[in-house]
Amino acid sequence: MLDTYLKNHNTTRYQLSKASGITASTLQRWSEMPLDKLPVRALRVAGELVGCDAWEVLKEMQSYDA
């Protein structure tokens, strides 16, 4: 789910790792989690990278399941 979001915003886990300081292994774990298990921190840092807030990230990711 996280990878889909990043791809839709023309960015990568690598860029997210560099911008946030979160390790690649943590991002790998997050990318394998379902949305209901994803930590809020993941939503927040993804949003910061693309210029929106965690709520907007959550709403967009929810639309992937629809």
Backbone as a printed PyTorch tensor [residue, N CA C, xyz], in Angstrom:
tensor([[[  0.8260,  -1.1900,   0.0000],
         [  0.0000,   0.0000,   0.0000],
         [  0.8760,   1.2620,   0.0000]],

        [[  1.8940,   1.2940,   0.8410],
         [  2.7860,   2.4580,   0.8960],
         [  3.4950,   2.6530,  -0.4430]],

        [[  3.9670,   1.5620,  -1.0310],
         [  4.6590,   1.6770,  -2.3180],
         [  3.7420,   2.2270,  -3.4040]],

        [[  2.4920,   1.8120,  -3.3910],
         [  1.5220,   2.3210,  -4.3710],
         [  1.3430,   3.8200,  -4.2080]],

        [[  1.2110,   4.2560,  -2.9590],
         [  1.0610,   5.6870,  -2.6920],
         [  2.2850,   6.4550,  -3.2080]],

        [[  3.4550,   5.9720,  -2.8720],
         [  4.6780,   6.6600,  -3.3020],
         [  4.7760,   6.6910,  -4.8240]],

        [[  4.4580,   5.5790,  -5.4710],
         [  4.5130,   5.5160,  -6.9380],
         [  3.5370,   6.5120,  -7.5600]],

        [[  2.3430,   6.6070,  -6.9820],
         [  1.3460,   7.5510,  -7.5030],
         [  1.7920,   9.0010,  -7.3650]],

        [[  2.7730,   9.2280,  -6.4980],
         [  3.2900,  10.5850,  -6.2920],
         [  4.7270,  10.7270,  -6.8000]],

        [[  5.0830,   9.8250,  -7.7040],
         [  6.3870,   9.8770,  -8.3800],
         [  7.5600,   9.9820,  -7.4090]],

        [[  7.5220,   9.1440,  -6.3910],
         [  8.6170,   9.1030,  -5.4340],
         [  8.8660,   7.6480,  -5.0390]],

        [[  9.9090,   7.4180,  -4.2940],
         [ 10.3180,   6.0550,  -3.9620],
         [ 10.5670,   5.9050,  -2.4650]],

        [[ 10.6810,   4.6400,  -2.0510],
         [ 11.0570,   4.3710,  -0.6610],
         [ 12.4190,   4.9690,  -0.3450]],

        [[ 13.3160,   4.9170,  -1.3040],
         [ 14.6560,   5.4830,  -1.1000],
         [ 14.5630,   6.9790,  -0.7860]],

        [[ 13.7760,   7.6960,  -1.5550],
         [ 13.6160,   9.1320,  -1.3140],
         [ 12.9710,   9.3850,   0.0450]],

        [[ 11.9980,   8.5660,   0.4010],
         [ 11.3440,   8.6990,   1.6970],
         [ 12.3320,   8.4340,   2.8290]],

        [[ 13.1690,   7.4360,   2.6540],
         [ 14.1760,   7.1160,   3.6600],
         [ 15.1490,   8.2840,   3.8450]],

        [[ 15.6280,   8.8250,   2.7520],
         [ 16.5830,   9.9490,   2.8320],
         [ 15.9520,  11.1860,   3.4630]],

        [[ 14.7120,  11.4640,   3.1160],
         [ 14.0460,  12.6650,   3.6180],
         [ 13.6530,  12.5410,   5.0920]],

        [[ 13.3510,  11.3270,   5.5300],
         [ 12.8090,  11.1460,   6.8780],
         [ 13.7950,  10.5530,   7.8740]],

        [[ 14.8450,   9.9120,   7.3720],
         [ 15.7810,   9.2370,   8.2600],
         [ 15.2980,   7.8580,   8.7070]],

        [[ 14.2090,   7.3900,   8.1520],
         [ 13.6710,   6.0700,   8.4780],
         [ 14.4350,   5.0370,   7.6540]],

        [[ 14.8380,   3.9530,   8.3000],
         [ 15.6520,   2.9560,   7.6160],
         [ 14.8820,   2.2390,   6.5140]],

        [[ 15.6420,   1.7350,   5.5540],
         [ 15.0480,   0.9870,   4.4440],
         [ 14.3150,  -0.2530,   4.9450]],

        [[ 14.8450,  -0.8940,   5.9740],
         [ 14.1870,  -2.1020,   6.4850],
         [ 12.8320,  -1.7710,   7.1180]],

        [[ 12.7330,  -0.6390,   7.7910],
         [ 11.4480,  -0.2120,   8.3590],
         [ 10.4580,   0.0940,   7.2480]],

        [[ 10.9000,   0.7790,   6.2290],
         [ 10.0180,   1.0890,   5.1020],
         [  9.5730,  -0.1800,   4.3860]],

        [[ 10.4480,  -1.1650,   4.3080],
         [ 10.0770,  -2.4480,   3.7060],
         [  8.9550,  -3.0920,   4.5100]],

        [[  9.0920,  -3.1160,   5.8360],
         [  8.0410,  -3.6860,   6.6920],
         [  6.7350,  -2.9340,   6.5120]],

        [[  6.8090,  -1.6160,   6.5130],
         [  5.6070,  -0.7950,   6.3470],
         [  4.9400,  -1.0650,   5.0080]],

        [[  5.7350,  -1.2680,   3.9620],
         [  5.1560,  -1.4700,   2.6370],
         [  4.4000,  -2.7900,   2.5410]],

        [[  4.6790,  -3.7070,   3.4420],
         [  4.0090,  -5.0120,   3.4430],
         [  2.7900,  -5.0530,   4.3670]],

        [[  2.5540,  -3.9820,   5.1090],
         [  1.4500,  -3.9440,   6.0690],
         [  0.1490,  -3.5150,   5.4060]],

        [[ -0.9600,  -4.0820,   5.8730],
         [ -2.2590,  -3.5630,   5.4290],
         [ -2.4900,  -2.1830,   6.0540]],

        [[ -3.3500,  -1.4190,   5.4610],
         [ -3.5860,  -0.0460,   5.9040],
         [ -3.9750,   0.0410,   7.3790]],

        [[ -4.7800,  -0.8960,   7.8640],
         [ -5.2330,  -0.8230,   9.2550],
         [ -4.1260,  -1.1250,  10.2640]],

        [[ -2.9700,  -1.5880,   9.8030],
         [ -1.8290,  -1.8580,  10.6880],
         [ -0.7000,  -0.8500,  10.5090]],

        [[ -0.8140,  -0.0160,   9.5020],
         [  0.2410,   0.9450,   9.1850],
         [  0.3400,   2.0130,  10.2700]],

        [[  1.5480,   2.2740,  10.7860],
         [  1.6760,   3.2920,  11.8270],
         [  1.3710,   4.7030,  11.2980]],

        [[  0.8560,   5.5300,  12.1740],
         [  0.5480,   6.9150,  11.8070],
         [  1.8120,   7.6210,  11.3220]],

        [[  2.9440,   7.2600,  11.8800],
         [  4.2060,   7.8770,  11.4650],
         [  4.4360,   7.6660,   9.9660]],

        [[  4.0630,   6.5010,   9.4500],
         [  4.2320,   6.2270,   8.0220],
         [  3.3990,   7.1890,   7.1890]],

        [[  2.1680,   7.4180,   7.6220],
         [  1.2870,   8.3450,   6.9100],
         [  1.8370,   9.7670,   6.9710]],

        [[  2.3250,  10.1300,   8.1470],
         [  2.8320,  11.4850,   8.3390],
         [  4.0570,  11.7670,   7.4690]],

        [[  5.0440,  10.8620,   7.4830],
         [  6.2660,  11.1230,   6.7160],
         [  6.0250,  11.0370,   5.2190]],

        [[  5.1290,  10.1470,   4.7890],
         [  4.7940,  10.0820,   3.3590],
         [  4.1350,  11.3820,   2.9270]],

        [[  3.2450,  11.8930,   3.7580],
         [  2.5870,  13.1580,   3.4480],
         [  3.5500,  14.3300,   3.4050]],

        [[  4.4670,  14.3590,   4.3500],
         [  5.4540,  15.4440,   4.3630],
         [  6.2850,  15.4440,   3.0930]],

        [[  6.6110,  14.2580,   2.6060],
         [  7.4320,  14.1620,   1.4010],
         [  6.7060,  14.7070,   0.1750]],

        [[  5.4050,  14.4740,   0.0950],
         [  4.6640,  14.9170,  -1.0950],
         [  3.8830,  16.2090,  -0.8720]],

        [[  3.9410,  16.7510,   0.3360],
         [  3.3290,  18.0550,   0.5840],
         [  1.8810,  18.0220,   1.0200]],

        [[  1.4830,  16.9930,   1.7580],
         [  0.1250,  16.9650,   2.2980],
         [  0.1640,  16.3910,   3.7100]],

        [[ -0.9850,  16.3450,   4.3690],
         [ -0.9760,  15.8480,   5.7400],
         [ -1.3630,  14.3700,   5.7970]],

        [[ -1.1880,  13.7800,   6.9730],
         [ -1.4280,  12.3520,   7.1620],
         [ -2.8660,  11.9620,   6.8150]],

        [[ -3.8040,  12.8340,   7.1150],
         [ -5.2130,  12.5490,   6.8260],
         [ -5.4320,  12.3820,   5.3260]],

        [[ -4.8280,  13.2320,   4.5290],
         [ -4.9710,  13.1280,   3.0750],
         [ -4.3370,  11.8330,   2.5540]],

        [[ -3.1930,  11.4550,   3.1280],
         [ -2.5470,  10.1990,   2.7440],
         [ -3.4770,   9.0330,   3.0580]],

        [[ -4.0500,   9.0350,   4.2500],
         [ -4.9650,   7.9730,   4.6700],
         [ -6.1600,   7.8710,   3.7290]],

        [[ -6.7660,   9.0020,   3.4190],
         [ -7.9300,   8.9920,   2.5210],
         [ -7.5750,   8.4220,   1.1490]],

        [[ -6.4240,   8.8140,   0.6280],
         [ -6.0270,   8.3080,  -0.6820],
         [ -5.7610,   6.8020,  -0.6150]],

        [[ -5.0680,   6.3610,   0.4200],
         [ -4.7750,   4.9310,   0.5460],
         [ -6.0550,   4.1130,   0.7160]],

        [[ -7.0460,   4.6710,   1.3840],
         [ -8.3260,   3.9720,   1.5280],
         [ -8.9950,   3.7690,   0.1820]],

        [[ -8.7960,   4.6990,  -0.7240],
         [ -9.4100,   4.5820,  -2.0510],
         [ -8.8020,   3.4310,  -2.8490]],

        [[ -7.6030,   2.9830,  -2.5160],
         [ -6.9830,   1.8650,  -3.2130],
         [ -7.7300,   0.5710,  -2.9570]],

        [[ -8.3590,   0.4550,  -1.7830],
         [ -9.1010,  -0.7510,  -1.4380],
         [-10.4920,  -0.7670,  -2.0570]],

        [[-10.9740,   0.3800,  -2.4620],
         [-12.3450,   0.4810,  -2.9860],
         [-12.4850,  -0.1210,  -4.3620]]])
